[in-house]
Amino acid sequence: MGNPVPAYPAESMRLGEVGRIVARVLTREDGSVEKVVLQRSSGFTRLDEAAVDAVKAWRFEPEPCALWHALNRISLLSIGKQ
């Protein structure tokens, strides 16, 4: 749906921090994000926060059974060159 990628924090770039996170995303019936729960950290707070902030702005396709689908949305995000 053209969801934005996480911004790479300038300080993380300067320090060479890279990472991947896994997040569980709870969505509303209209496909907007209600809640993002970090399931696995990148190991860097700045990267985790940038990823969670990006996912909060995402939109998903509305689902007929929104709760079931929302609880099963898992997102893997990478920040920086891996």
Protein Blocks (a to p, Z undefined) as FASTA:
>chain_A
ZZacddddfklmmnopacdddddddddfkopafbdcdfbdghiaklmmmmmmmmmmpccd
ddfblmlmmmmcccdddedjZZ
